[in-house]
């Protein structure tokens, strides 16, 4: 899975579970930061959501779940 695929997955899941629109959730999530696997062997990505307390809470709970299924991602090609 690539960084952009991960971000698309997260946004789709938030829209389905919480509602709202894709644009708002993209803003709340912000960019996916990719880390070197040498220093982050268990999970090489992170996100720091911003927004209302409810939005951040919803995003953080989802991130915990998705990390279990997709701990390692690759950089986008291009």
C-alpha positions as CSV (number, residue, x, y, z in Angstrom):
1,X,0.0,0.0,0.0
2,X,1.3,3.5,-0.9
3,X,1.0,6.7,1.2
4,X,-1.8,8.0,-1.1
5,X,-3.7,4.7,-1.0
6,X,-3.5,4.8,2.8
7,X,-4.8,8.3,2.9
8,X,-7.7,7.5,0.5
9,X,-8.6,4.4,2.6
10,X,-8.6,6.4,5.9
11,X,-10.8,9.2,4.3
12,X,-13.2,6.7,2.9
13,X,-13.5,4.9,6.3
14,X,-14.1,8.2,8.1
15,X,-16.8,9.3,5.7
16,X,-18.5,5.9,6.0
17,X,-18.3,5.7,9.8
18,X,-18.7,9.4,10.9
19,X,-20.1,11.2,7.9
20,X,-19.1,14.5,6.4
21,X,-17.2,15.0,3.2
22,X,-13.9,13.8,1.9
23,X,-12.4,17.3,1.6
24,X,-13.0,18.0,5.4
25,X,-11.5,14.7,6.4
26,X,-8.5,15.2,4.1
27,X,-7.9,18.5,6.0
28,X,-8.3,16.9,9.4
29,X,-5.9,14.1,8.6
30,X,-3.3,16.2,7.0
31,X,-0.3,14.5,5.3
32,X,0.8,11.0,5.9
33,X,4.4,11.1,7.1
34,X,6.6,8.2,6.0
35,X,9.4,7.1,8.3
36,X,12.5,5.1,7.5
37,X,11.9,1.4,8.2
38,X,15.3,1.1,9.8
39,X,14.2,3.3,12.7
40,X,10.5,2.4,12.6
41,X,10.3,-1.3,11.8
42,X,6.8,-2.0,13.2
43,X,4.9,1.0,11.7
44,X,6.6,3.4,9.3
45,X,3.9,6.0,9.0
46,X,2.2,8.6,11.1
47,X,-0.5,11.2,10.9
48,X,-1.2,14.1,13.3
49,X,-4.9,15.0,12.9
50,X,-6.1,18.5,13.6
51,X,-9.7,19.8,13.8
52,X,-12.4,19.7,16.4
53,X,-12.0,17.4,19.4
54,X,-14.6,15.0,18.0
55,X,-12.8,14.9,14.6
56,X,-9.4,14.3,16.1
57,X,-10.8,11.6,18.4
58,X,-12.5,9.8,15.5
59,X,-9.4,10.0,13.4
60,X,-7.1,8.7,16.3
61,X,-9.3,5.7,17.0
62,X,-9.4,4.8,13.3
63,X,-5.6,5.2,13.0
64,X,-5.1,2.7,15.8
65,X,-7.2,0.2,14.0
66,X,-5.7,0.7,10.6
67,X,-2.1,0.4,11.9
68,X,-2.8,-3.2,12.8
69,X,-3.8,-4.0,9.2
70,X,-1.4,-1.7,7.4
71,X,1.7,-1.1,9.5
72,X,4.1,-0.6,6.6
73,X,3.5,1.6,3.5
74,X,5.6,2.6,0.6
75,X,6.2,6.0,-0.9
76,X,4.1,7.0,-3.9
77,X,5.7,6.5,-7.3
78,X,6.2,9.4,-9.5
